[in-house]
Amino acid sequence: MSENRRAEVDAALADVDFDKFNYQVVFETSKGTIKMDLYPDVAPEHCRNIIGLTKIGFYDGIIFHRVIPDFVVQVGCPEGTGTGGPGYTIDAEFNNIPHETGVLSMARTNDPNSAGSQFFICLGRVPHLDNSYTVFGKTSDADSEAVVLEIGNVETNHSDRPLEDVKIISSEVIATEK
């Protein structure tokens, strides 16, 4: 089991106010910058979770451990294996936003309430994920979407792991007054 980071995340969320600010998370990856707009109106706890994890530097240095062309790129496991997390889980917040190119959604086990730190970004329309995984954001611009699609084209092994590490070098949260 991964170290429980809940207290650090909660402390990092002290000044988060969805009524006053719009939030983005920005991932500086080895393939370029990915800016994500967050959707707190449909998945507030998922947005709070990624904001908190980003603020404490949880994602810095983590690799994209799963890349499946025309499907998803997945990241957020501190072990780089797809088995780790932040040491706690959050409950599902299913909504009606379709899983399409650039959509940010939460990875989980078969238990809908098992999300932690792993998320995926869709590389195309993936209707079978709709209403079964929590959508909580989307790429902010065409440049960010292009970086995600580039990651989706890297060579992988039989386990969908990139042959060459693609990683989040650094990350940050941007709050913009509404």
N, C-alpha and C positions, 0 to 999 in steps of 0.2 A: 504494500500500500504506500502510496506517495505521501510525503509530508503534508500535513494539513495547513493550508495557507489562508484559511477562512478569516482569521483575525486580522492578518495583514490586508487582505482584500477589503474587509469591512472598514478598516481605518482609512484606506485610500479613497473610499467612497463618501467620506464625510461631507464634501462640498459639492457632490453631484446633485443637480437640480434640473429635472427634465422639463419643468414648467418654464424655466428661465433660459435654458440653453439647448442648442442642438449639438450633438456629439458625433465626432468621427474618431475612428482609430486608424492610425497610419502605421503600416508595416514597411520598413525599409528592408527589402529582401536582396538576396544575391542576384536576383534577376531584375530588380527595379522596385519602384515604390507602388504599394497598393494602399489606396485610401478607401475606407469603408464608411458609408453613411449608416447610422444605427436607427432602428425602428422601435423606440421605447413605447410608442402607442400600442403596439401589438405584443411586445415581449419585453416588458420593463426589467424583469429579473435577469434575463439573458444579456441585455444591454449593460446593466449594472455589473454583471459578472465579468464581461470582457473588458469593460472600462477599468474595473478594479485590478484584474490580472495584468492588464497592460501597464497601469500606473506603477505596479510593484516590479515591473521588469520580467514578469514570468515568461513571456514569449521570446525574449531576447536570446538568440543563439539556438533556438529550437528549429529542427528541420521539418520540411514537408515529408512525412513518412509514407504517404500514400498518394499516388497520382494515377488516375484512371482516365485515359483520353475520352473525350466526349461525355464524361460523367462528372468527376469532382477532383479537386486537389484538397488534401486534408493535412492539417497541422495542429499542434497544440499539446503533443505528448512530450513531457520532459525527458522520457527515456528514449524517444525516437522510435518506438516500437508499435505504437497504437494501443498500448496497455496502461499507460500512466495518466495521471491527472493532478488536480490541485489538492487532493486529499478530502474533498467533499463533493456533493452532487447538488444539482438544482432541478426543480420540477419542470416538466414540459410546459410550454406555452404555445400549443399548436394554434395556427391561424390560417387564414385563407390566401396568403400570398403564395403565388406559384413559384416553384423551384425552377429558375431559368438562369441563363448566363449571367454570372456576376453576383448571384444571390448568396448571402452569407447565412449558413444554417448550422445548427449544433449537432455534432456527432454524439452518439450514445450507444449503449449496449441494447439488448432486446427489451430492457426495462425503460419505458418512456421517461421515467424520472431519474435517469442515471447520467445526465450530462454533467460535464465538469469543465475542462479547459479545451478539449479538442473540438475544432470546428472544421467545416468544409466550405468551399466556394464552388458553386456549380459552373461547369464548362459548357452547358447547353440546357435545354429544357428537359427536366427529369420529373415527369408527372407522377411516377410511382412513389416519390418522396413526399408529395403534397399531403398535408394534414397528418403526417406521421413523424415529421421532424420539425423543430422550431426554427422558422425563418426569423432573423432579427436584424438584417441589414443587407446592403448591396454595395457593389463598387460605386465610388463617387463620380467617376469620369471614365472616358474612353481609354485614357492612358493606363489607368489602374486595371481596367478589364483586359487590356492587351497584355499586361504583365501576367495576370492570372492565366490567360490563354497560352502564353509562352511557357509557363510552368507546366501546364497541362500537356505540352508537347515534348517534355524531356523523356529521354530513354529510361525505361524501368526494367527491373528484373521480374521473375515469375510471381513475386509477392507484391507487385505494384509499387515497390520502393525505387525511387530514382537511383540510377547508377552513380550519379554525381550528386552530392548533397546540395539541395536548394534550401537555404535557411533564412529565417528572420534574423537580420543582423541587429536591428533595434526597432523599437516601437514607441509610439506616443499617442496621447489622447489630445484631441483638439476640441475645445468648447467654444462655440460661437453664440453670442447673445441673440435671442429670437427677436 
